[in-house]
């Protein structure tokens, strides 16, 4: 989706007001009545202000992205952007005084990629080079060009491919040729390439013919050659293939990979520029039998991107945690009507009463909220569309004879039990080792290694 087409230059302005609601009103004035389709502008501003009170849309670095759905909006999405040279006043909060840019997102009530667009916007405006160019624009015209240019850079699909000239590149070429022969012998369906090994990605396409190449990278905006796929997952360490298990889970849920595929995985040390490892992986043999049939990969009604987001947040809690230590946490995803009989609140539910879109885990502004509530005992309960139904929930199930390795605690036992009792997926972050483990139908699958001190 090309974001640029939703932002004509007529909707890029210098904002004169310093009050948050008035500034939003100025941005809305740039949107024609025909696009709003009779919607009252004051109602839209009121809704935006109400949402801002519920959860801040301040992205940091002087950028705020207020957003809402508008019933009857003629266009699928409407953008407007404004410079705020004097900052914004909102409930005496200091962060808003640092706001130098308001980016307004309006969405039609039927738009089903709302959170995808919001996530893309937050990624576009979190790149340091992009932020600096936007903030240093001398006038509104240059400001507009930088904002539109940021969209162009994020959508650029032409990758500058490196040539094989240096000594390490000769080694890459040799390994790629050997891997190509292994692919034929093993009858591999796809090639997994660890993209964070390289600063400039070599052109591997010529070695593998019509085989699908899947780039696994931590960087969401990494451009790829035509015909390639990409899976974005965060690395939990600098070790070779540290992203591999997470990437395969994501690939299975998206349908990029099939449970009976064999894969040729190429990897090396992060940033080394050199492949030094080739692994032939049989998904059905390597992973638990819960993934033998495609229909069992996800519970009914669970969206693939919800599992991706949970794995991403779990990885951050494992890697960053709090004060350098991993934070133990449990996520349970499935149909709420199936889970409800096995849940009891340990505390008042902090998500109760908020609008579904304001508590959706796919909303990038929910990250810090989830991380803070992860310190509470109990589980996060999430429905298949990503809506956070509860935090601090106690899981109680009939007694089972636990078939778990020694040393695992109450979180893992609860995750194991609920995955047997309901059609769900549970994801656990260990507070002691930082290891992330997925449970499905009583089957346990570590998706990261234990953290090494």
C-alpha positions as CSV (number, residue, x, y, z in Angstrom):
1,X,0.0,0.0,0.0
2,X,1.4,3.3,-1.1
3,X,0.8,5.7,1.8
4,X,1.7,8.8,-0.2
5,X,-1.5,8.7,-2.2
6,X,-3.6,9.5,0.9
7,X,-1.7,12.8,1.5
8,X,-2.2,15.6,-1.1
9,X,0.0,18.7,-0.6
10,X,-3.1,20.7,0.1
11,X,-3.4,18.9,3.4
12,X,0.1,19.8,4.6
13,X,0.0,23.1,6.5
14,X,1.6,25.3,9.2
15,X,-0.6,25.0,12.3
16,X,-1.2,28.3,14.0
17,X,-3.0,27.1,17.1
18,X,-1.2,25.7,20.1
19,X,-4.2,24.1,21.7
20,X,-4.5,20.4,20.7
21,X,-8.2,20.5,19.8
22,X,-7.8,23.7,17.8
23,X,-4.8,22.3,16.0
24,X,-6.8,19.2,15.0
25,X,-9.6,21.5,13.8
26,X,-7.1,23.3,11.5
27,X,-6.0,20.0,10.0
28,X,-9.6,18.9,9.5
29,X,-10.3,22.1,7.6
30,X,-8.0,20.9,4.9
31,X,-10.3,17.9,4.3
32,X,-13.2,18.8,1.9
33,X,-16.8,18.3,3.0
34,X,-17.3,15.9,0.1
35,X,-14.6,13.5,1.6
36,X,-16.1,13.8,5.1
37,X,-19.5,12.9,3.6
38,X,-21.5,15.1,5.9
39,X,-19.7,14.1,9.1
40,X,-19.7,16.9,11.7
41,X,-16.1,18.2,12.1
42,X,-16.6,19.0,15.8
43,X,-17.7,15.4,16.4
44,X,-14.5,14.1,14.8
45,X,-12.3,16.5,16.9
46,X,-14.2,15.5,20.0
47,X,-13.6,11.8,19.3
48,X,-9.9,12.4,18.6
49,X,-9.5,14.4,21.9
50,X,-11.3,11.6,23.8
51,X,-9.0,9.0,22.3
52,X,-6.0,11.0,23.2
53,X,-7.1,11.2,26.8
54,X,-7.4,7.4,26.8
55,X,-4.0,6.6,25.3
56,X,-1.4,9.1,24.1
57,X,-0.5,9.0,20.4
58,X,2.7,10.9,21.0
59,X,5.3,8.8,19.1
60,X,8.4,10.6,20.6
61,X,10.9,12.8,18.8
62,X,8.3,15.6,18.4
63,X,5.8,13.6,16.4
64,X,2.2,12.9,17.4
65,X,-0.2,10.8,15.3
66,X,-3.8,11.3,16.4
67,X,-6.2,8.8,14.7
68,X,-9.8,7.6,14.6
69,X,-12.4,5.9,12.5
70,X,-15.0,8.1,10.9
71,X,-18.4,6.6,10.0
72,X,-19.3,7.3,6.4
73,X,-15.9,8.6,5.3
74,X,-15.9,8.6,1.5
75,X,-12.2,7.7,1.2
76,X,-10.7,4.6,2.8
77,X,-8.0,6.7,4.5
78,X,-7.4,10.4,4.9
79,X,-4.2,12.0,6.0
80,X,-3.3,15.5,7.0
81,X,0.0,16.9,8.4
82,X,1.0,20.1,10.1
83,X,4.0,21.8,11.6
84,X,3.7,22.9,15.2
85,X,6.7,25.3,15.7
86,X,5.5,26.3,19.2
87,X,4.5,22.8,20.3
88,X,1.0,21.8,21.5
89,X,-0.8,22.2,24.8
90,X,-2.8,19.2,26.1
91,X,-3.7,18.6,29.7
92,X,-0.5,20.2,30.9
93,X,1.6,17.2,29.7
94,X,5.2,18.1,28.9
95,X,5.5,15.7,26.0
96,X,3.0,17.6,23.9
97,X,5.0,20.8,24.3
98,X,7.8,19.1,22.4
99,X,5.4,18.2,19.5
100,X,6.7,19.7,16.2
101,X,4.5,17.7,13.9
102,X,0.8,16.5,14.0
103,X,0.0,13.8,11.6
104,X,-3.8,13.1,11.4
105,X,-5.1,9.7,10.3
106,X,-8.8,9.2,9.6
107,X,-10.1,5.9,8.5
108,X,-13.4,4.7,7.1
109,X,-15.3,2.4,9.5
110,X,-15.0,-0.5,7.1
111,X,-11.3,-0.3,6.4
112,X,-9.8,-3.6,7.6
113,X,-6.1,-2.6,7.4
114,X,-6.4,0.3,9.8
115,X,-3.8,-1.0,12.3
116,X,-1.5,-2.0,9.4
117,X,-1.5,1.6,8.2
118,X,-1.1,2.9,11.7
119,X,1.9,0.6,12.3
120,X,3.5,1.7,9.0
121,X,3.1,5.3,9.9
122,X,4.7,4.8,13.3
123,X,7.7,3.0,11.6
124,X,8.1,5.7,8.9
125,X,8.2,8.4,11.6
126,X,10.6,6.6,14.0
127,X,13.6,6.5,11.6
128,X,16.1,9.1,13.0
129,X,17.2,10.4,9.6
130,X,13.6,10.9,8.6
131,X,12.8,12.7,11.8
132,X,15.8,15.0,11.5
133,X,14.9,16.0,7.9
134,X,11.3,16.7,8.8
135,X,12.2,18.8,12.0
136,X,14.8,20.8,10.2
137,X,12.6,21.8,7.2
138,X,12.9,25.6,6.8
139,X,9.4,26.2,5.5
140,X,6.1,24.3,5.0
141,X,6.9,23.5,1.4
142,X,10.2,21.8,2.4
143,X,8.4,20.2,5.3
144,X,5.8,18.7,3.0
145,X,8.5,17.4,0.6
146,X,10.2,15.6,3.5
147,X,7.0,14.0,4.8
148,X,6.1,12.7,1.3
149,X,9.7,11.7,0.7
150,X,9.6,9.6,3.9
151,X,6.7,7.7,2.3
152,X,8.7,7.2,-0.9
153,X,11.7,5.9,1.0
154,X,9.6,3.5,3.0
155,X,8.0,2.1,-0.2
156,X,11.2,1.9,-2.2
157,X,11.4,-1.7,-3.5
158,X,14.6,-1.3,-5.6
159,X,17.4,-2.8,-3.6
160,X,21.0,-2.0,-4.4
161,X,22.5,-5.4,-4.7
162,X,26.1,-6.0,-3.9
163,X,28.6,-7.6,-6.2
164,X,31.0,-10.4,-5.3
165,X,34.4,-8.7,-5.4
166,X,35.8,-8.7,-1.8
167,X,37.3,-11.7,-0.2
168,X,34.3,-12.3,2.0
169,X,32.1,-12.0,-1.1
170,X,34.0,-14.7,-2.8
171,X,33.3,-16.9,0.2
172,X,29.6,-16.0,0.0
173,X,29.6,-16.9,-3.7
174,X,31.2,-20.3,-2.9
175,X,28.8,-21.1,-0.1
176,X,25.8,-20.0,-2.2
177,X,26.8,-22.4,-5.0
178,X,27.2,-25.3,-2.5
179,X,23.9,-24.4,-0.9
180,X,22.2,-24.4,-4.4
181,X,23.4,-28.0,-4.9
182,X,22.1,-29.0,-1.4
183,X,18.7,-27.4,-2.2
184,X,18.4,-29.7,-5.3
185,X,19.4,-32.9,-3.4
186,X,17.2,-32.2,-0.3
187,X,14.4,-30.9,-2.5
188,X,14.0,-27.7,-0.5
189,X,10.9,-25.6,-1.1
190,X,12.4,-22.3,0.0
191,X,15.6,-20.5,1.0
192,X,15.7,-18.6,4.3
193,X,18.3,-15.8,4.2
194,X,19.4,-14.1,7.5
195,X,19.4,-10.5,6.2
196,X,20.9,-8.8,9.2
197,X,24.3,-10.4,8.3
198,X,24.6,-7.8,5.5
199,X,24.7,-4.1,5.2
200,X,24.4,-4.4,1.4
201,X,22.5,-7.5,0.3
202,X,24.3,-9.7,-2.3
203,X,22.2,-10.9,-5.2
204,X,21.5,-14.6,-4.4
205,X,18.7,-15.0,-6.9
206,X,20.8,-16.3,-9.7
207,X,22.0,-19.3,-7.6
208,X,18.6,-20.7,-6.7
209,X,16.6,-20.4,-9.9
210,X,12.8,-20.2,-9.3
211,X,13.1,-21.2,-5.6
212,X,11.4,-18.8,-3.2
213,X,13.9,-16.7,-1.2
214,X,12.6,-15.4,2.2
215,X,14.6,-12.6,3.8
216,X,14.5,-12.7,7.6
217,X,15.4,-9.3,9.1
218,X,14.9,-7.2,12.2
219,X,14.3,-4.1,10.1
220,X,10.7,-3.7,8.9
221,X,11.5,-1.4,6.0
222,X,14.2,-3.5,4.4
223,X,13.6,-3.4,0.6
224,X,13.7,-6.7,-1.2
225,X,14.1,-7.8,-4.8
226,X,11.1,-8.7,-6.9
227,X,9.9,-12.2,-6.2
228,X,11.3,-12.4,-2.6
229,X,9.3,-12.6,0.6
230,X,10.3,-11.0,3.9
231,X,9.6,-11.9,7.5
232,X,10.4,-9.2,10.1
233,X,11.2,-10.6,13.6
234,X,13.5,-9.2,16.2
235,X,16.7,-11.1,17.1
236,X,17.1,-12.0,20.7
237,X,20.9,-12.4,20.5
238,X,23.7,-12.0,18.0
239,X,24.0,-15.7,17.6
240,X,23.6,-17.3,14.2
241,X,20.0,-18.1,13.3
242,X,18.6,-16.6,16.5
243,X,15.5,-15.4,14.6
244,X,15.0,-18.7,12.8
245,X,12.3,-20.3,15.0
246,X,10.3,-17.1,15.4
247,X,10.5,-16.6,11.6
248,X,9.2,-20.1,10.8
249,X,6.3,-19.6,13.2
250,X,5.4,-16.4,11.5
251,X,5.9,-18.0,8.0
252,X,3.6,-20.8,8.9
253,X,0.8,-18.6,10.3
254,X,1.0,-16.3,7.2
255,X,1.0,-19.2,4.8
256,X,4.4,-18.3,3.3
257,X,5.7,-21.7,4.5
258,X,4.0,-25.0,4.7
259,X,4.3,-27.5,7.5
260,X,5.8,-30.2,5.3
261,X,8.4,-27.9,3.6
262,X,12.1,-28.4,3.8
263,X,14.2,-25.2,4.0
264,X,17.7,-24.2,3.2
265,X,18.8,-21.6,5.8
266,X,21.8,-19.4,5.1
267,X,23.2,-17.4,8.0
268,X,26.2,-15.8,9.7
269,X,27.2,-13.3,12.4
270,X,25.2,-10.1,12.5
271,X,26.9,-7.4,10.5
272,X,29.7,-9.6,9.3
273,X,28.8,-9.4,5.7
274,X,29.6,-13.1,5.3
275,X,27.6,-16.3,5.3
276,X,29.3,-19.1,7.2
277,X,26.5,-21.5,7.9
278,X,24.1,-23.6,5.8
279,X,21.3,-25.6,7.5
280,X,18.8,-27.9,5.9
281,X,15.7,-27.9,8.0
282,X,12.6,-30.1,7.8
283,X,9.8,-28.3,9.4
284,X,7.7,-31.4,10.2
285,X,10.7,-33.2,11.8
286,X,12.1,-30.2,13.6
287,X,8.9,-28.7,15.0
288,X,6.2,-30.3,17.2
289,X,3.5,-32.4,15.6
290,X,1.1,-29.6,16.2
291,X,2.3,-28.1,13.0
292,X,1.9,-31.2,10.8
293,X,-1.3,-30.0,9.3
294,X,-1.8,-26.3,8.2
295,X,-5.3,-26.1,9.8
296,X,-3.8,-26.6,13.2
297,X,-1.3,-23.8,13.0
298,X,-3.7,-21.2,14.4
299,X,-6.9,-21.5,16.5
300,X,-10.1,-20.6,14.7
301,X,-10.5,-16.8,14.3
302,X,-6.9,-15.9,15.3
303,X,-5.2,-13.5,12.8
304,X,-1.6,-14.3,11.9
305,X,-0.5,-10.7,12.6
306,X,-1.7,-11.0,16.2
307,X,0.7,-13.9,16.9
308,X,3.5,-11.9,15.1
309,X,2.9,-9.0,17.4
310,X,2.8,-11.1,20.5
311,X,6.1,-12.7,19.6
312,X,7.6,-9.3,18.9
313,X,6.6,-7.9,22.3
314,X,7.6,-11.1,24.1
315,X,11.1,-10.8,22.5
316,X,11.4,-7.2,23.7
317,X,10.4,-8.3,27.2
318,X,13.0,-11.1,27.0
319,X,15.8,-8.9,25.5
320,X,15.2,-5.5,27.1
321,X,13.0,-6.4,30.1
322,X,13.3,-4.1,33.0
323,X,16.7,-3.0,34.4
324,X,18.4,-5.5,32.1
325,X,16.5,-8.5,33.4
326,X,13.8,-10.4,31.4
327,X,10.3,-9.9,32.6
328,X,8.2,-13.0,33.0
329,X,4.9,-12.8,31.1
330,X,2.1,-15.0,29.8
331,X,-0.1,-14.3,26.7
332,X,-3.1,-16.4,25.8
333,X,-4.8,-15.9,22.5
334,X,-8.1,-17.5,21.4
335,X,-11.8,-17.3,21.4
336,X,-12.9,-15.5,24.6
337,X,-16.0,-17.6,25.0
338,X,-13.8,-20.8,25.2
339,X,-11.3,-19.2,27.6
340,X,-13.7,-17.5,30.0
341,X,-14.6,-20.6,32.0
342,X,-10.9,-21.0,33.0
343,X,-10.2,-17.5,34.0
344,X,-10.4,-15.4,37.2
345,X,-9.2,-11.9,37.7
346,X,-6.5,-11.4,40.3
347,X,-6.9,-7.6,40.1
348,X,-9.5,-5.2,38.6
349,X,-9.2,-5.6,34.8
350,X,-7.2,-2.6,33.6
351,X,-8.5,-3.0,30.0
352,X,-12.2,-2.9,31.0
353,X,-14.3,-0.1,29.6
354,X,-11.9,1.0,26.8
355,X,-12.9,1.0,23.2
356,X,-11.8,-2.1,21.3
357,X,-9.4,-0.2,19.0
358,X,-7.8,1.6,21.9
359,X,-6.8,-1.8,23.5
360,X,-5.8,-3.7,20.4
361,X,-2.4,-5.2,20.6
362,X,-1.8,-4.4,16.9
363,X,-2.1,-0.7,17.8
364,X,1.6,0.4,18.0
365,X,0.7,2.9,20.8
366,X,-0.2,-0.1,23.1
367,X,3.4,-1.3,23.4
368,X,4.4,0.5,26.5
369,X,1.0,-0.3,28.2
370,X,1.5,-4.0,27.6
371,X,5.1,-3.8,28.9
372,X,4.1,-2.0,32.1
373,X,1.2,-4.4,32.8
374,X,3.5,-7.3,32.2
375,X,4.9,-6.7,35.7
376,X,1.5,-7.8,37.1
377,X,1.1,-11.4,38.1
378,X,-1.3,-13.3,35.8
379,X,-1.9,-13.6,32.1
380,X,-2.8,-11.3,29.2
381,X,-6.0,-12.6,27.5
382,X,-6.3,-11.6,23.9
383,X,-9.0,-12.4,21.3
384,X,-8.3,-13.5,17.8
385,X,-8.5,-10.0,16.3
386,X,-5.9,-8.7,18.9
387,X,-8.2,-7.0,21.4
388,X,-6.8,-7.1,24.9
389,X,-9.6,-8.5,27.0
390,X,-7.8,-8.7,30.3
391,X,-4.5,-8.5,32.2
392,X,-3.7,-10.0,35.6
393,X,-5.9,-13.0,34.9
394,X,-5.5,-16.2,36.9
395,X,-5.8,-19.5,34.9
396,X,-7.5,-22.3,36.7
397,X,-8.0,-25.7,35.0
398,X,-8.5,-29.3,36.1
399,X,-5.4,-31.0,37.4
400,X,-3.2,-32.5,34.7
401,X,-0.2,-34.7,34.9
402,X,2.3,-32.2,33.7
403,X,4.5,-33.3,30.8
404,X,7.0,-30.5,31.1
405,X,10.8,-30.5,31.6
406,X,12.0,-29.9,35.1
407,X,12.7,-26.4,36.3
408,X,9.6,-24.8,34.6
409,X,7.4,-22.8,36.9
410,X,3.7,-21.8,37.3
411,X,3.5,-19.7,34.1
412,X,4.6,-22.6,32.0
413,X,2.2,-25.0,33.8
414,X,-0.7,-22.5,33.3
415,X,0.2,-22.1,29.6
416,X,0.3,-25.9,29.1
417,X,-3.0,-26.4,30.9
418,X,-5.0,-23.7,29.1
419,X,-3.7,-24.9,25.7
420,X,-5.2,-28.3,26.5
421,X,-8.5,-27.0,27.8
422,X,-9.3,-24.5,25.0
423,X,-8.5,-23.9,21.3
424,X,-5.8,-21.3,21.9
425,X,-2.1,-20.5,21.7
426,X,-0.2,-19.4,24.8
427,X,3.2,-17.7,24.8
428,X,5.4,-17.5,27.9
429,X,8.5,-15.4,28.6
430,X,10.6,-17.0,31.4
431,X,11.5,-14.5,34.1
432,X,14.7,-16.4,35.0
433,X,16.1,-17.3,31.5
434,X,14.3,-15.0,29.1
435,X,13.4,-18.0,27.0
436,X,10.2,-17.7,25.0
437,X,8.0,-20.8,24.7
438,X,4.9,-21.4,22.7
439,X,2.2,-23.9,23.7
440,X,-0.4,-25.4,21.4
441,X,-2.7,-28.3,22.4
442,X,-0.4,-29.3,25.2
443,X,2.6,-29.3,23.0
444,X,5.6,-27.1,24.0
445,X,7.9,-25.4,21.5
446,X,10.7,-23.1,22.6
447,X,11.0,-20.4,20.0
448,X,14.2,-18.8,21.5
449,X,17.1,-20.2,23.3
450,X,17.8,-19.6,27.0
451,X,19.4,-16.3,27.7
452,X,23.1,-16.6,28.4
453,X,24.7,-14.2,31.0
